[in-house]
Amino acid sequence: NASTEKKLLRFTFQELKSATVNFRPDSILGEGGFGYVFKGWIDPNSTSPAKPGTGLTVAVKSLKQDALQGHREWVAEVDFLGQLHHKHLVKLIGYCIEDDQRLLVYEFMARGSLENHLFRRALPLPWPCRMKIALGAAKGLAFLHGGPKPVIYRDFKTSNILLDAEYNAKLSDFGLAKAGPQGDKTHVSTRVVGTYGYAAPEYVMTGHLTSKSDVYSFGVVLLEMLTGRRSMDKKRPTGEQNLVAWARPYLSDRRRLYQLVDPRLGLNYSVRGVQKVAQICYHCLSRDTKSRPTMDEVVKHLTPLQDLNDMASASYRPRSSQRGKARR
């Protein structure tokens, strides 16, 4: 695609090898289904490598050579990201295609994935931070759905939401993205891929994909941010392993919904914020696709939640301490 190639830098394999210090193991940022992601350094104005710690920090994603499906997805990613520019999408800087080497070069996201912050860090992610990330990710999805050629992201999950130094959320990993339905078509039919626990039920059952499938996945991620629980967790008691199934009855019950709040937050959350987030989750996770909001509507509902300071700790009354005992 010529227009894409003009904007993106084309790196040689040797340049990226030097930029990542020979792809050394201690520069691995993560491992995806299709290969490793390495930290590297390049000259800000060219494709030349820079000394570690200088120049522009980048993330270099290598594709496993045996991943044939991977090649298709690699091309999809270059295609989509080369054309899509938005402050809530990870910026693709360039690529390398040389013999059987396939690599992509992205902007480096200093704080890593939302998954790490929610589930692996010692310190809980503060409530206002969660709201900022939710809004940024929602804006990224709304942008994909709202363009002249809509894109269905298809793999929205916490590990694909990356954070910069200021906790701005950006969507990454477009290997599974699909062009949306064209003309008067209502959906795209496709083989079912994606991540169990995040995929919308109608998509899993029929392979019919619409932007409302992404809205469902957004609801799952928002629920993970509310509860601090993973969408699927085999370590939990039966009945609590599937987050959506466990949480659904609480979401519409104003008295019980506070039992959903991530216990690591203590009382450091906004009371109205939790009510509104529960409402948004409830609608996004609706079994009927028509009842789910659009991502533009989700953005509209999340925007006023950014500056709420009605923290639960301020209105804490001792008798509500019973709630803590029942929670776990």
C-alpha positions as CSV (number, residue, x, y, z in Angstrom):
1,N,0.0,0.0,0.0
2,A,1.9,3.0,-1.3
3,S,0.3,5.7,0.8
4,T,1.0,3.7,3.9
5,E,4.6,3.1,3.0
6,K,5.3,6.8,2.5
7,K,4.4,7.7,6.1
8,L,6.1,4.7,7.7
9,L,9.9,4.3,8.1
10,R,11.4,1.2,6.5
11,F,14.1,-0.3,8.7
12,T,16.8,-2.8,7.8
13,F,17.1,-5.9,10.0
14,Q,20.6,-4.8,10.9
15,E,19.4,-1.4,12.2
16,L,16.8,-3.1,14.4
17,K,19.3,-5.6,15.6
18,S,21.6,-2.8,16.7
19,A,18.7,-0.7,18.1
20,T,17.7,-3.6,20.5
21,V,21.3,-4.5,21.3
22,N,21.1,-7.8,19.4
23,F,17.6,-8.6,20.6
24,R,19.1,-9.4,24.0
25,P,16.8,-11.2,26.4
26,D,16.8,-8.4,29.1
27,S,15.3,-6.0,26.6
28,I,12.2,-8.1,26.1
29,L,9.1,-6.1,27.0
30,G,6.6,-8.9,26.5
31,E,5.6,-11.9,24.4
32,G,2.5,-12.0,22.2
33,G,1.0,-14.9,20.2
34,F,3.2,-14.0,17.3
35,G,6.6,-13.2,18.7
36,Y,8.5,-11.1,21.2
37,V,8.5,-7.3,21.8
38,F,11.9,-5.8,22.5
39,K,12.9,-2.4,23.8
40,G,15.1,-0.4,21.4
41,W,16.6,3.0,20.8
42,I,16.7,4.8,17.4
43,D,17.8,8.2,16.1
44,P,14.7,10.5,16.3
45,N,15.2,11.7,12.7
46,S,16.2,8.6,10.8
47,T,16.2,4.8,10.9
48,S,19.7,4.7,12.5
49,P,20.1,2.9,15.8
50,A,21.0,4.9,18.9
51,K,22.9,4.0,22.0
52,P,20.7,2.5,24.7
53,G,19.2,5.2,26.8
54,T,19.5,7.9,24.1
55,G,17.5,9.0,21.2
56,L,13.9,7.8,20.8
57,T,12.8,4.8,22.8
58,V,10.8,2.3,20.7
59,A,9.1,-1.1,21.0
60,V,10.2,-3.5,18.3
61,K,7.8,-6.4,17.7
62,S,9.3,-9.4,16.0
63,L,7.2,-12.0,14.2
64,K,7.9,-15.7,14.8
65,Q,9.0,-17.1,11.4
66,D,6.7,-20.1,11.6
67,A,3.6,-18.0,12.1
68,L,1.9,-18.1,8.7
69,Q,-1.3,-16.8,10.1
70,G,1.0,-14.3,11.7
71,H,2.1,-13.0,8.3
72,R,-1.5,-12.2,7.4
73,E,-2.0,-10.5,10.7
74,W,1.3,-8.6,10.3
75,V,0.1,-7.2,7.0
76,A,-3.2,-6.3,8.6
77,E,-1.4,-4.4,11.4
78,V,0.8,-2.5,9.1
79,D,-2.2,-1.6,6.9
80,F,-4.5,-0.5,9.7
81,L,-2.0,1.3,11.9
82,G,-0.3,2.9,8.9
83,Q,-3.6,4.6,8.1
84,L,-5.0,5.2,11.5
85,H,-3.7,8.1,13.5
86,H,-5.3,9.0,16.9
87,K,-3.9,9.9,20.3
88,H,-5.5,6.8,21.8
89,L,-3.9,4.3,19.3
90,V,-0.3,3.2,19.7
91,K,1.7,4.9,17.0
92,L,3.4,2.7,14.4
93,I,6.7,4.3,13.4
94,G,7.9,1.8,10.9
95,Y,8.5,-1.8,9.8
96,C,11.2,-4.2,8.5
97,I,10.5,-6.8,5.8
98,E,13.7,-8.6,4.8
99,D,14.0,-12.2,3.7
100,D,11.7,-14.0,6.2
101,Q,12.1,-11.3,8.9
102,R,9.0,-9.3,9.8
103,L,9.2,-6.6,12.4
104,L,7.2,-3.6,13.5
105,V,8.5,-0.5,15.3
106,Y,6.1,1.3,17.7
107,E,6.3,4.2,20.1
108,F,7.4,2.9,23.5
109,M,4.7,3.0,26.2
110,A,6.5,3.6,29.5
111,R,3.9,2.2,31.9
112,G,3.2,-1.0,30.1
113,S,-0.2,-2.7,29.9
114,L,-3.4,-2.1,31.9
115,E,-3.3,-5.8,32.7
116,N,0.0,-5.4,34.6
117,H,-1.4,-2.4,36.7
118,L,-4.7,-4.1,37.5
119,F,-3.6,-7.6,38.3
120,R,0.2,-7.8,38.9
121,R,1.4,-4.6,40.6
122,A,1.7,-4.4,44.4
123,L,0.0,-1.0,44.5
124,P,-3.6,-0.7,43.3
125,L,-4.4,1.6,40.4
126,P,-6.1,4.7,42.0
127,W,-9.8,5.2,41.0
128,P,-9.2,8.5,39.1
129,C,-6.5,6.7,37.1
130,R,-8.9,3.9,36.2
131,M,-11.4,6.5,35.0
132,K,-8.8,8.3,32.9
133,I,-7.7,5.0,31.3
134,A,-11.3,3.9,30.7
135,L,-12.1,7.1,28.9
136,G,-9.0,7.0,26.8
137,A,-9.6,3.4,25.7
138,A,-13.2,4.3,24.9
139,K,-12.2,7.2,22.8
140,G,-9.8,4.9,20.9
141,L,-12.5,2.4,20.1
142,A,-15.0,5.2,19.2
143,F,-12.5,6.5,16.7
144,L,-12.1,3.1,15.1
145,H,-15.9,2.6,14.9
146,G,-16.6,6.1,13.7
147,G,-14.4,6.6,10.8
148,P,-15.4,6.7,7.1
149,K,-14.3,3.1,6.9
150,P,-15.2,1.6,10.3
151,V,-12.8,-0.9,11.9
152,I,-13.9,-3.5,14.4
153,Y,-11.0,-4.1,16.8
154,R,-12.1,-7.6,17.8
155,D,-9.5,-8.2,20.6
156,F,-10.2,-5.5,23.2
157,K,-8.7,-6.7,26.5
158,T,-6.5,-5.3,29.3
159,S,-3.2,-6.6,27.9
160,N,-3.9,-4.7,24.6
161,I,-4.4,-1.4,26.4
162,L,-1.0,0.3,26.9
163,L,-0.2,3.3,29.1
164,D,2.2,6.1,28.6
165,A,4.0,7.9,31.4
166,E,0.9,10.0,32.2
167,Y,-1.5,7.0,32.1
168,N,-2.9,7.9,28.8
169,A,-4.4,4.7,27.3
170,K,-3.6,3.6,23.8
171,L,-4.9,0.6,22.0
172,S,-2.2,-1.7,20.5
173,D,-2.1,-5.0,18.6
174,F,-4.3,-4.7,15.5
175,G,-3.5,-8.1,14.2
176,L,-7.1,-9.3,14.6
177,A,-8.8,-6.0,13.5
178,K,-11.4,-6.3,10.8
179,A,-12.9,-3.8,8.3
180,G,-16.5,-3.2,9.4
181,P,-19.6,-4.1,7.4
182,Q,-19.9,-2.2,4.1
183,G,-23.0,-0.8,2.5
184,D,-26.2,-2.2,3.8
185,K,-24.6,-5.2,5.5
186,T,-25.3,-5.4,9.3
187,H,-22.3,-7.6,10.2
188,V,-19.1,-9.2,9.0
189,S,-19.0,-13.0,9.1
190,T,-15.7,-14.4,10.2
191,R,-14.0,-17.3,12.0
192,V,-14.2,-16.8,15.7
193,V,-10.9,-15.5,17.1
194,G,-10.2,-13.3,20.1
195,T,-9.9,-14.0,23.8
196,Y,-12.3,-16.2,25.7
197,G,-13.9,-14.2,28.5
198,Y,-13.9,-11.0,26.5
199,A,-15.7,-12.1,23.3
200,A,-19.4,-11.2,22.9
201,P,-21.7,-14.2,23.2
202,E,-23.4,-13.7,19.8
203,Y,-20.0,-13.5,18.1
204,V,-18.8,-16.7,19.8
205,M,-22.0,-18.5,18.7
206,T,-22.4,-17.3,15.2
207,G,-19.2,-15.6,14.0
208,H,-21.2,-12.5,13.3
209,L,-19.1,-9.5,14.1
210,T,-20.3,-5.9,14.6
211,S,-19.0,-2.9,16.4
212,K,-21.4,-4.0,19.2
213,S,-19.1,-7.0,19.7
214,D,-16.3,-4.5,20.7
215,V,-18.8,-2.7,23.0
216,Y,-19.4,-6.0,24.9
217,S,-15.6,-6.5,25.3
218,F,-15.3,-2.9,26.5
219,G,-17.9,-3.7,29.2
220,V,-15.8,-6.7,30.3
221,V,-12.7,-4.6,30.6
222,L,-14.6,-1.8,32.5
223,L,-15.9,-4.5,34.9
224,E,-12.3,-5.7,35.4
225,M,-11.4,-2.1,36.3
226,L,-14.3,-1.8,38.7
227,T,-13.7,-5.2,40.5
228,G,-9.9,-5.8,40.1
229,R,-10.8,-9.3,39.0
230,R,-9.9,-11.0,35.7
231,S,-12.6,-11.8,33.2
232,M,-11.8,-15.5,33.7
233,D,-10.1,-16.8,36.8
234,K,-9.9,-20.5,37.5
235,K,-8.4,-19.9,40.9
236,R,-11.7,-18.5,42.2
237,P,-14.6,-20.5,43.7
238,T,-17.0,-22.1,41.2
239,G,-19.6,-19.5,40.4
240,E,-17.1,-16.7,40.5
241,Q,-14.7,-17.9,37.8
242,N,-16.5,-16.1,35.0
243,L,-16.6,-12.5,36.0
244,V,-19.6,-11.4,33.9
245,A,-21.8,-14.2,35.1
246,W,-20.8,-13.5,38.7
247,A,-21.1,-9.8,38.6
248,R,-24.3,-9.4,36.5
249,P,-26.8,-9.7,39.4
250,Y,-24.9,-7.0,41.4
251,L,-24.7,-4.5,38.5
252,S,-28.4,-3.7,38.5
253,D,-28.8,-3.8,42.3
254,R,-28.1,-0.4,43.8
255,R,-27.7,-1.8,47.3
256,R,-25.3,-4.6,46.4
257,L,-23.2,-3.1,43.7
258,Y,-20.6,-1.8,46.1
259,Q,-19.7,-5.4,46.8
260,L,-18.2,-5.4,43.3
261,V,-15.6,-2.7,44.0
262,D,-12.0,-3.8,44.0
263,P,-11.2,-4.5,47.7
264,R,-7.7,-3.1,47.2
265,L,-9.2,0.4,46.8
266,G,-10.6,0.3,50.3
267,L,-13.0,3.3,50.4
268,N,-10.9,5.4,47.9
269,Y,-13.5,5.4,45.1
270,S,-16.1,7.8,43.9
271,V,-19.6,6.8,45.1
272,R,-21.4,8.2,42.0
273,G,-18.5,7.0,39.8
274,V,-19.1,3.4,40.9
275,Q,-22.9,3.7,40.3
276,K,-22.3,5.1,36.8
277,V,-19.6,2.6,35.9
278,A,-21.9,-0.2,37.0
279,Q,-24.6,1.2,34.8
280,I,-22.3,1.5,31.8
281,C,-21.1,-2.1,32.3
282,Y,-24.6,-3.4,32.6
283,H,-25.6,-1.9,29.3
284,C,-22.4,-2.8,27.4
285,L,-22.8,-6.4,28.6
286,S,-26.4,-6.7,27.5
287,R,-27.1,-10.0,25.8
288,D,-29.2,-8.1,23.2
289,T,-26.8,-6.2,20.9
290,K,-29.4,-3.5,20.2
291,S,-29.5,-2.6,23.9
292,R,-25.8,-1.9,24.0
293,P,-24.7,1.7,23.6
294,T,-22.3,2.9,20.9
295,M,-18.8,3.7,21.9
296,D,-19.6,7.4,21.3
297,E,-22.3,7.1,23.9
298,V,-19.9,5.4,26.3
299,V,-17.4,8.2,25.9
300,K,-20.3,10.7,26.7
301,H,-21.1,8.8,29.9
302,L,-17.5,8.4,31.1
303,T,-16.5,12.0,30.5
304,P,-18.3,13.5,33.6
305,L,-16.8,10.8,35.8
306,Q,-13.3,12.2,35.4
307,D,-13.5,14.8,38.1
308,L,-15.8,13.4,40.8
309,N,-14.5,13.7,44.3
310,D,-17.4,12.2,46.3
311,M,-15.0,9.6,47.8
312,A,-16.6,6.8,49.8
313,S,-14.2,7.3,52.6
314,A,-15.7,10.8,53.3
315,S,-19.2,9.4,53.8
316,Y,-18.0,6.2,55.6
317,R,-20.4,5.0,58.3
318,P,-19.3,2.1,60.6
319,R,-22.3,0.0,60.0
320,S,-21.4,-0.5,56.4
321,S,-18.3,-2.4,57.6
322,Q,-20.6,-5.4,57.5
323,R,-20.2,-5.2,53.7
324,G,-16.5,-6.0,53.9
325,K,-17.2,-9.3,55.7
326,A,-19.6,-10.5,53.1
327,R,-17.4,-9.6,50.2
328,R,-15.0,-12.4,50.1
